């Protein structure tokens, strides 16, 4: 009798876990993060009203990119029927935790602005300063960025700064893969 009940219990647990995973997919943008993304878009593109259209990247194309493009993370920004550019929303590792960031791109696929939206560490917050982040402005799709060479280091935030540099570099390389595939 215990074996039958144990089998039913484990079957129920597997089914429940599967439903939970699909019901609460981790790719969704939280309301807090969405608010910060909206603010970054409004400030960067100088618009009040805009829409974010999800750009769905097929799995076979996503596999060719260094950045993950298979979730809710690449959007076209439009206002009054005009394309303003694109926004990539990502997560990168810091020393012990992660941080959320955006890379805002022009219609020509160069960096208009990068911004750290939610930083979860007590140390290394300097990585979020616009003074440091402005180094990414104007970098183009396909460029590879190297911390300490193309992007200056930042004291007190070495791990996060290296991580952000790699993240933006990967986004630019990924955008080039999409561009080469006539995605844009």
Secondary structure, DSSP 8 states (H G I E B T S, - for coil): -HHHHHHHHHHHHHHHHHHHHHHT-TTS--HHHHHHHHHHHHHHHT-SS-EEEE----HHHHTTSSS--SSS-EEEEEETTEEEEEEEEEEEE-SSSEEEEEEEE-TTSBEEEEEEEEE--SS-GGGG-HHHHGGGTT-BTT----BTTTB---TT-HHHHHHHHHHHHHHHHHHHHHHHTT--
